[in-house]
Amino acid sequence: MTRYIIRRLLQFIPVIVISTLLVYALVFAMPGDPIRALAGDRPMSDAVRETLREQYNLDDPFFVQYAKYLWGIITAGDFGTTFNGRPVTELITQRLPVTATLALVTFVIQSIMGIIAGILAALYRDRFFDRFVQVATVTMVALPTLVIAFLMQLVFGLNLGLFPIAGINDGLISYILPALAMASVSTGILARLVRSELLDSLSSDYVRTATAKGMKRSRVVTRHGLRNSLIPAVTFIGADLASMMAGSIVVETIFNLPGLGEQVYRSIQGQEGTVVVGIVTLFVIFFVLINLIVDVLYGLLDPRIRYE
């Protein structure tokens, strides 16, 4: 297991380099002048413009810019500075708690709702609740997150007044609607996945043998059926948790949450490539770490899985 984890950690290097290189190339290819975007309607002398272009290496070729950026991260952990002179690391530190809280609330909501709905749908197969879950999950998966977010703002925020529709001034309750919007698609997929896997497990020979021996129904489901069904569910939850960081860009922008996703959107508009690449690099590291944890959990859930 130790050798496996070390090998996976070494795989971080090419993944991070390739991912940041692609993002840097996309930002580099964006039309327009970032210094002009920074100045807006305000006048800026040629001397100031040239100083800023030299300071941010904007006149260097693409690969030189990228090499300088990567070298700064490796040697000093320096993710660069914004056009306003603020370190990107400081910006990430300030906004990370908002995105992490949103991801955590989303993770809890989709895990509880998805797994419980999937289990109940499997146990009450072809009954009313099972059909309701199937229709509801298909609807949730079919609707884009963008539509669900605006729908929740309209119904639960404006019409019913149950939750705030923007900002984080009301504390944890401010994250409920954004988390529900972000969890909607994943909850639907997870419920259908758990239902399908649990039905397969309950129809297997070892479950029928356990039932024939007189084992209680609840014990058969939890000890034999549910345990094996959770392996693909853990895979999905892990991959989805990692992708939440990137998915927060849309939700944080709609609900005006001051997190990393909202900052990425603003930085793309302002053509601040250093900020975009810095935050995306963090997203990539988080994605790889979560997938590594998921792979390790395989061995705990299923002892038949070995890595050496």
Secondary structure as the mmCIF struct_conf table of DSSP 4:
data_model
#
loop_
_struct_conf.conf_type_id
_struct_conf.id
_struct_conf.beg_label_comp_id
_struct_conf.beg_label_asym_id
_struct_conf.beg_label_seq_id
_struct_conf.end_label_comp_id
_struct_conf.end_label_asym_id
_struct_conf.end_label_seq_id
HELX_RH_AL_P HELX_RH_AL_P1 THR A 2 LEU A 10
TURN_TY1_P TURN_TY1_P1 GLN A 11 GLN A 11
HELX_RH_AL_P HELX_RH_AL_P2 PHE A 12 ALA A 29
BEND BEND1 PRO A 31 GLY A 32
HELX_RH_AL_P HELX_RH_AL_P3 PRO A 34 ALA A 39
TURN_TY1_P TURN_TY1_P2 GLY A 40 ASP A 41
BEND BEND2 ARG A 42 ARG A 42
HELX_RH_AL_P HELX_RH_AL_P4 ASP A 46 GLN A 55
TURN_TY1_P TURN_TY1_P3 TYR A 56 ASP A 59
BEND BEND3 ASP A 60 ASP A 60
HELX_RH_AL_P HELX_RH_AL_P5 PHE A 62 ALA A 76
STRN STRN1 THR A 81 THR A 81
TURN_TY1_P TURN_TY1_P4 PHE A 83 ASN A 84
BEND BEND4 GLY A 85 GLY A 85
STRN STRN2 PRO A 87 PRO A 87
HELX_RH_AL_P HELX_RH_AL_P6 VAL A 88 LEU A 123
TURN_TY1_P TURN_TY1_P5 TYR A 124 ASP A 126
BEND BEND5 ARG A 127 ARG A 127
HELX_RH_AL_P HELX_RH_AL_P7 PHE A 128 ALA A 142
BEND BEND6 LEU A 143 LEU A 143
HELX_RH_AL_P HELX_RH_AL_P8 THR A 145 MET A 152
HELX_RH_PI_P HELX_RH_PI_P1 GLN A 153 ASN A 159
BEND BEND7 LEU A 160 LEU A 160
BEND BEND8 PHE A 163 PHE A 163
BEND BEND9 ILE A 165 ILE A 168
TURN_TY1_P TURN_TY1_P6 ASN A 169 ASP A 170
HELX_RH_3T_P HELX_RH_3T_P1 GLY A 171 TYR A 175
HELX_RH_AL_P HELX_RH_AL_P9 ILE A 176 LEU A 202
TURN_TY1_P TURN_TY1_P7 SER A 203 SER A 203
BEND BEND10 SER A 204 SER A 204
HELX_RH_AL_P HELX_RH_AL_P10 ASP A 205 ALA A 212
TURN_TY1_P TURN_TY1_P8 LYS A 213 GLY A 214
HELX_RH_AL_P HELX_RH_AL_P11 ARG A 217 ARG A 219
HELX_RH_PI_P HELX_RH_PI_P2 VAL A 220 LEU A 226
HELX_RH_AL_P HELX_RH_AL_P12 ARG A 227 ILE A 254
TURN_TY1_P TURN_TY1_P9 PHE A 255 ASN A 256
BEND BEND11 GLY A 259 GLY A 259
HELX_RH_AL_P HELX_RH_AL_P13 LEU A 260 GLN A 269
TURN_TY1_P TURN_TY1_P10 GLY A 270 GLN A 271
HELX_RH_AL_P HELX_RH_AL_P14 GLY A 273 LEU A 301
TURN_TY1_P TURN_TY1_P11 PRO A 303 ARG A 304
#
